[in-house]
Amino acid sequence: MTLETSRLFLRPMTADDIDAFLVIFTDPKVMKSFDNILFTREQMTAWVTRNLEHQKIHGYGLFSVLLKEDGVLIGDCGLECQDLDGRREIELGYDFRSDYWNQGYATEAARAVRDYAFHDLKIDRLISFIRPENPASMRVAEKIDMKREREILRGGKPYWIYAQQAG
């Protein structure tokens, strides 16, 4: 399944995307929200492999986000099963190259994935885990009508839970 917006293609992630994702996950600006831990090639390969396995098991996962105009991979956006307080929740997540921030791409991609989740996959609720020091991600969540529910600790780190019900 490939999604399309006015400026983006969102296609299933592939192992061929590892080098493009390394650009994102070795950028200190991006990784500031992940405790400044930059990925190695091995970690990036494991992350992509885990996401491909998730896609195979669940039938959905993270999309690679490409610009329509030139095909450059600028991020990822998609869905992942998560455990929250012993319940299975579906997380809408996104990561983008810092040189493409503040241009509306994350919001555009997140809106497309949200609509796909609600209309095509018939998922009834989406959440996002957002670190308090990441106001840009909060703005993306709010622009697609997600609401801040509460703060949790996850892996010993504080996160805000943003959520939206279908309909």
Backbone bond lengths (Angstrom), bond angles and torsions (degrees), N, CA, C in turn:
res aa  C-N    CA-C-N  psi(-1)  N-CA   C-N-CA  omega(-1)  CA-C   N-CA-C  phi
1 M - - - 1.455 - - 1.526 108.64 -
2 T 1.305 116.27 126.00 1.460 122.60 174.70 1.521 108.03 -115.15
3 L 1.317 116.70 134.56 1.457 122.13 176.26 1.521 108.17 -103.94
4 E 1.321 115.00 152.98 1.462 120.04 -178.68 1.522 109.27 -136.40
5 T 1.327 115.77 137.19 1.461 122.03 173.08 1.527 106.94 -121.23
6 S 1.299 116.96 -173.42 1.465 118.64 -178.63 1.525 112.36 -63.89
7 R 1.342 117.74 -30.66 1.465 120.14 -176.76 1.526 114.95 -120.83
8 L 1.333 117.29 -4.87 1.463 120.34 -169.82 1.524 113.43 -132.85
9 F 1.315 114.78 151.85 1.462 123.15 163.74 1.520 106.45 -111.64
10 L 1.314 116.99 134.02 1.461 122.51 173.55 1.518 106.21 -116.56
11 R 1.329 115.99 109.27 1.460 120.08 -177.32 1.520 109.50 -119.36
12 P 1.329 117.39 158.96 1.465 118.64 178.84 1.527 111.13 -56.58
13 M 1.306 115.35 140.39 1.457 122.69 177.71 1.523 109.45 -63.35
14 T 1.333 116.44 147.38 1.465 121.59 174.47 1.527 109.09 -132.78
15 A 1.328 115.78 164.64 1.470 120.92 177.47 1.526 111.04 -62.93
16 D 1.321 117.48 -23.48 1.467 120.93 178.48 1.531 112.81 -69.46
17 D 1.324 117.46 -9.23 1.466 121.73 -178.37 1.529 113.58 -86.63
18 I 1.319 117.61 -3.06 1.468 120.65 -173.42 1.527 112.17 -55.25
19 D 1.321 118.44 -47.84 1.473 120.26 -178.20 1.526 111.74 -61.79
20 A 1.326 116.96 -40.83 1.466 120.02 179.13 1.529 110.92 -66.35
21 F 1.321 117.21 -38.02 1.464 119.70 178.01 1.521 111.99 -70.65
22 L 1.321 117.22 -29.90 1.469 119.53 176.28 1.526 111.33 -60.30
23 V 1.330 116.98 -34.26 1.471 120.79 176.88 1.532 109.60 -59.30
24 I 1.328 116.65 -40.45 1.463 121.63 -179.01 1.523 110.97 -73.79
25 F 1.320 115.85 -50.07 1.461 120.98 -169.83 1.531 114.06 -85.25
26 T 1.337 116.57 5.55 1.468 120.66 169.85 1.528 110.86 -115.11
27 D 1.323 116.66 8.69 1.461 122.07 178.97 1.533 108.76 -88.56
28 P 1.328 117.91 117.03 1.469 120.09 -179.29 1.532 113.71 -56.80
29 K 1.330 118.12 -31.61 1.468 120.24 178.46 1.525 110.66 -64.70
30 V 1.320 116.74 -43.07 1.468 121.32 179.05 1.526 109.97 -68.26
31 M 1.312 115.86 -45.94 1.461 120.74 -171.75 1.530 113.42 -78.70
32 K 1.320 117.12 -2.12 1.467 120.36 175.00 1.530 110.51 -56.74
33 S 1.323 117.05 -35.42 1.463 121.34 178.96 1.523 112.53 -79.77
34 F 1.308 116.96 -3.03 1.467 122.03 178.50 1.530 109.37 -121.51
35 D 1.323 115.85 40.64 1.467 122.92 177.48 1.523 113.68 60.65
36 N 1.320 117.12 26.10 1.472 122.60 175.87 1.523 113.59 59.85
37 I 1.317 117.11 27.25 1.467 120.88 178.31 1.526 107.92 -94.55
38 L 1.329 116.46 109.05 1.459 121.70 -178.66 1.523 109.48 -82.14
39 F 1.324 116.17 139.34 1.463 121.37 -178.70 1.524 111.34 -73.56
40 T 1.317 115.72 145.36 1.461 122.13 167.22 1.526 107.10 -90.56
41 R 1.323 117.26 168.76 1.464 120.28 176.27 1.534 110.22 -58.35
42 E 1.326 117.26 -41.21 1.468 120.42 -179.97 1.525 111.21 -62.75
43 Q 1.325 117.48 -42.94 1.460 120.91 178.15 1.526 111.10 -65.35
44 M 1.333 116.28 -38.84 1.459 120.00 179.48 1.521 110.31 -65.58
45 T 1.323 116.67 -42.95 1.465 121.19 177.95 1.524 110.09 -60.94
46 A 1.323 117.23 -43.88 1.469 121.13 179.30 1.527 110.82 -63.97
47 W 1.346 117.28 -39.61 1.467 121.52 179.51 1.526 110.67 -64.06
48 V 1.330 116.68 -46.85 1.466 120.32 178.69 1.526 109.75 -63.28
49 T 1.323 117.63 -44.56 1.467 121.42 179.56 1.527 110.91 -59.54
50 R 1.323 116.92 -43.70 1.473 120.85 178.15 1.527 110.92 -61.52
51 N 1.324 116.36 -40.85 1.463 119.64 179.35 1.524 111.96 -69.03
52 L 1.322 117.57 -36.23 1.466 120.57 176.61 1.527 110.39 -65.99
53 E 1.320 117.07 -39.23 1.466 121.56 177.35 1.527 110.52 -64.89
54 H 1.326 117.16 -41.87 1.469 121.52 176.39 1.526 109.88 -58.17
55 Q 1.323 116.23 -44.73 1.465 121.30 179.75 1.529 110.53 -59.65
56 K 1.317 116.12 -43.81 1.465 121.04 -178.75 1.537 111.06 -65.11
57 I 1.309 117.09 -42.83 1.468 121.79 -177.37 1.525 112.01 -71.46
58 H 1.332 117.25 -45.40 1.462 121.26 -170.78 1.530 114.37 -100.40
59 G 1.325 117.38 -15.71 1.457 119.73 -179.04 1.518 113.66 85.12
60 Y 1.301 117.17 2.73 1.464 122.77 175.04 1.521 107.93 -153.07
61 G 1.327 115.24 166.45 1.462 119.68 -179.10 1.509 109.74 -178.90
62 L 1.316 115.27 -145.69 1.461 120.55 179.36 1.520 110.52 -87.68
63 F 1.307 115.40 139.82 1.458 122.25 173.38 1.525 108.76 -97.06
64 S 1.309 116.03 147.09 1.462 121.49 166.23 1.520 106.16 -83.23
65 V 1.324 116.87 132.30 1.463 121.97 -176.48 1.521 108.45 -104.10
66 L 1.339 115.43 121.15 1.464 121.48 -177.51 1.519 110.26 -122.15
67 L 1.325 115.62 143.69 1.459 120.52 173.65 1.520 109.21 -70.00
68 K 1.321 116.59 134.82 1.463 120.34 176.64 1.521 111.53 -63.35
69 E 1.332 116.08 -39.64 1.459 119.97 -171.30 1.517 113.86 -65.02
70 D 1.338 118.11 -33.03 1.471 118.67 -176.82 1.528 114.76 -139.21
71 G 1.332 117.45 0.81 1.458 120.66 177.07 1.515 115.62 75.60
72 V 1.338 117.96 9.75 1.461 121.12 -179.71 1.531 109.66 -72.12
73 L 1.336 116.09 132.30 1.457 121.58 176.31 1.525 107.97 -78.40
74 I 1.343 115.73 118.45 1.467 119.99 -175.60 1.527 112.88 -113.30
75 G 1.333 117.24 -4.89 1.456 117.80 -179.43 1.507 113.07 174.91
76 D 1.321 113.34 -171.62 1.460 121.19 173.02 1.517 107.72 -133.25
77 C 1.312 115.27 153.08 1.457 121.52 177.92 1.515 106.75 -158.65
78 G 1.312 116.73 133.29 1.451 117.20 179.74 1.506 113.31 174.35
79 L 1.327 113.66 -158.63 1.453 122.58 -170.00 1.516 110.84 -120.35
80 E 1.325 114.93 141.46 1.456 119.75 179.03 1.526 109.26 -146.64
81 C 1.326 116.61 135.25 1.462 121.34 175.71 1.520 109.47 -69.34
82 Q 1.311 115.50 134.29 1.464 121.62 179.56 1.525 109.10 -135.74
83 D 1.315 115.67 157.52 1.455 121.81 173.30 1.524 107.93 -101.06
84 L 1.320 116.35 127.49 1.460 121.70 176.91 1.523 107.59 -133.78
85 D 1.304 115.68 110.66 1.469 121.48 -179.55 1.527 111.89 55.83
86 G 1.328 116.41 39.41 1.457 120.76 178.35 1.520 114.71 79.18
87 R 1.313 117.42 4.41 1.471 122.24 178.08 1.516 109.50 -110.51
88 R 1.317 115.64 146.00 1.464 120.46 174.14 1.522 108.09 -81.00
89 E 1.313 115.35 124.85 1.466 122.16 176.79 1.517 107.83 -125.24
90 I 1.318 116.12 157.11 1.458 121.24 176.39 1.526 107.64 -107.35
91 E 1.326 114.32 119.36 1.460 120.54 -179.21 1.521 110.61 -93.34
92 L 1.320 115.43 134.44 1.458 122.71 169.05 1.523 106.09 -98.10
93 G 1.333 116.01 115.94 1.455 120.31 -178.01 1.516 112.01 -127.09
94 Y 1.330 116.05 161.80 1.465 121.10 -178.10 1.517 109.98 -158.19
95 D 1.324 114.43 144.65 1.468 123.37 175.86 1.526 106.81 -141.86
96 F 1.336 116.82 132.94 1.463 120.21 -177.52 1.519 111.52 -134.02
97 R 1.331 115.01 151.52 1.465 120.92 174.37 1.520 108.83 -58.21
98 S 1.321 116.07 137.55 1.468 119.57 -176.41 1.525 112.69 -65.63
99 D 1.334 117.73 -26.29 1.467 118.75 178.83 1.531 112.23 -75.49
100 Y 1.332 117.18 -1.06 1.464 121.35 175.20 1.531 111.70 -116.51
101 W 1.322 117.53 10.91 1.464 120.87 177.38 1.529 110.27 -70.44
102 N 1.316 115.29 158.80 1.473 124.19 174.03 1.523 113.36 62.26
103 Q 1.328 115.82 30.19 1.461 120.63 176.01 1.527 111.55 -123.60
104 G 1.336 116.81 6.71 1.458 121.29 177.23 1.517 115.57 84.30
105 Y 1.322 118.04 2.51 1.470 119.94 -177.67 1.525 112.44 -66.19
106 A 1.323 118.16 -42.90 1.467 120.57 -179.36 1.525 110.53 -63.39
107 T 1.322 116.97 -42.32 1.462 120.57 178.67 1.522 110.67 -64.01
108 E 1.316 116.62 -43.47 1.470 121.66 179.80 1.531 110.75 -61.21
109 A 1.319 116.38 -45.50 1.464 120.65 -179.98 1.527 110.81 -68.36
110 A 1.328 117.36 -44.61 1.466 120.96 -178.60 1.525 111.09 -62.98
111 R 1.315 117.42 -38.53 1.466 120.74 177.96 1.530 110.44 -64.06
112 A 1.326 116.87 -42.12 1.471 120.61 179.26 1.527 111.20 -64.06
113 V 1.323 116.92 -42.23 1.468 120.50 179.66 1.530 110.40 -68.80
114 R 1.323 117.18 -40.74 1.471 120.12 176.82 1.525 110.92 -58.63
115 D 1.329 116.40 -46.86 1.461 120.06 -179.97 1.524 111.43 -63.50
116 Y 1.313 117.30 -41.09 1.468 122.21 176.38 1.534 110.25 -60.73
117 A 1.315 117.01 -44.25 1.471 121.05 -179.58 1.524 111.27 -62.46
118 F 1.319 116.87 -46.41 1.458 120.33 -176.43 1.530 112.60 -75.49
119 H 1.325 117.90 -43.51 1.462 120.59 -172.66 1.522 113.53 -87.69
120 D 1.319 117.44 -42.03 1.465 120.38 -175.91 1.526 112.83 -91.75
121 L 1.315 116.72 -44.43 1.465 120.24 -177.78 1.523 112.69 -88.03
122 K 1.336 116.79 -11.74 1.471 122.60 179.83 1.529 112.59 59.56
123 I 1.317 116.04 33.03 1.462 121.35 173.85 1.528 107.21 -74.43
124 D 1.326 117.56 136.29 1.467 118.92 -174.03 1.526 114.82 -95.90
125 R 1.350 117.36 -11.89 1.463 119.50 -179.44 1.520 108.70 -154.31
126 L 1.318 115.30 138.88 1.463 122.20 174.57 1.518 108.83 -122.86
127 I 1.330 115.12 147.40 1.459 120.53 173.58 1.523 108.88 -127.61
128 S 1.306 115.80 162.54 1.463 122.65 169.08 1.518 107.76 -135.17
129 F 1.330 116.01 135.71 1.461 122.83 172.56 1.525 106.66 -93.35
130 I 1.335 117.75 118.38 1.462 120.44 -176.95 1.526 109.47 -129.94
131 R 1.320 114.99 127.56 1.463 120.39 179.19 1.530 109.32 -69.58
132 P 1.339 117.86 142.19 1.469 121.22 -178.79 1.527 113.66 -57.95
133 E 1.327 117.26 -26.58 1.466 119.87 -179.30 1.529 112.73 -87.96
134 N 1.332 117.09 16.59 1.460 120.79 -178.98 1.535 110.55 -121.60
135 P 1.336 117.24 69.88 1.469 119.32 -177.91 1.521 113.66 -63.31
136 A 1.327 118.48 -27.18 1.467 119.82 179.02 1.528 110.58 -63.90
137 S 1.324 117.52 -41.63 1.465 120.20 177.37 1.521 111.28 -67.08
138 M 1.320 116.68 -35.17 1.466 119.74 176.00 1.523 110.36 -61.68
139 R 1.334 115.98 -42.66 1.474 119.64 179.81 1.524 110.98 -62.93
140 V 1.334 117.30 -41.35 1.468 120.10 177.63 1.524 109.20 -59.28
141 A 1.330 117.34 -49.54 1.468 121.21 -179.52 1.530 110.70 -58.36
142 E 1.316 117.07 -44.49 1.462 120.73 -179.12 1.526 111.92 -66.76
143 K 1.323 117.69 -36.34 1.470 120.98 179.92 1.522 112.18 -66.69
144 I 1.338 117.22 -24.42 1.468 118.62 177.49 1.532 110.83 -101.03
145 D 1.341 115.40 19.90 1.465 124.12 172.82 1.523 115.46 74.43
146 M 1.322 117.49 21.08 1.465 119.13 170.99 1.530 107.64 -79.62
147 K 1.317 115.68 149.00 1.467 121.53 -178.93 1.524 109.88 -117.82
148 R 1.318 115.16 141.79 1.461 120.34 176.90 1.526 108.45 -70.29
149 E 1.334 115.87 124.67 1.465 120.42 -179.21 1.521 112.75 -98.49
150 R 1.325 115.97 -51.23 1.461 118.91 -175.00 1.517 110.12 -169.55
151 E 1.316 114.59 170.11 1.459 120.68 176.29 1.525 108.35 -103.70
152 I 1.338 115.70 141.11 1.465 121.15 177.34 1.524 108.94 -132.29
153 L 1.311 115.43 167.95 1.456 121.97 168.14 1.517 106.93 -106.31
154 R 1.312 115.67 130.80 1.465 121.90 179.92 1.519 106.59 -135.25
155 G 1.326 115.80 118.58 1.455 118.60 -175.46 1.520 112.00 60.66
156 G 1.337 115.59 29.70 1.457 120.35 -179.75 1.520 114.60 79.08
157 K 1.332 117.28 2.97 1.469 122.25 -177.92 1.529 109.92 -112.94
158 P 1.346 117.24 144.01 1.464 119.40 177.67 1.534 111.67 -75.84
159 Y 1.315 115.11 139.78 1.465 123.32 175.43 1.516 108.24 -138.86
160 W 1.325 115.41 146.31 1.457 121.03 166.63 1.517 107.05 -91.50
161 I 1.328 115.95 139.41 1.462 121.55 171.43 1.522 106.77 -96.82
162 Y 1.318 115.48 121.07 1.463 122.26 170.31 1.519 106.27 -105.30
163 A 1.330 117.47 144.36 1.463 119.67 -176.49 1.522 110.64 -147.13
164 Q 1.319 113.81 157.81 1.465 121.18 174.39 1.518 108.51 -150.00
165 Q 1.322 115.53 135.85 1.460 122.58 174.45 1.524 108.63 -90.66
166 A 1.315 116.90 149.95 1.467 121.01 174.19 1.520 108.61 -64.62
167 G 1.330 115.08 153.80 1.452 119.84 175.80 1.462 110.17 85.90
